């Protein structure tokens, strides 16, 4: 029978940045998607129709950072337990 190991503190501390980036970027992407707008520097909140390039750029970057952060967490866990 395989022994269940606790997650070491070094692994958790090393992943904190990725976890924070994943949570906040995905949260902001969902927020902008549901509100159908984006905050534009110097101009304030603009809807998707008023600033479509900024909206899609922000949404794309937030989703990309979220996916990369989740991938980094999975890679770190995989290399710790299976390599």
Buried (B, 14 or more C-beta within 10 A) or exposed (E): EEEEEEEEEEBEEBBEEBBEBBEBBBEBBBEBBEEEBBBBEEEEEBEBEEBEEBBEEBBEEBBEBBEBBBEBBEEBEEEBEEE
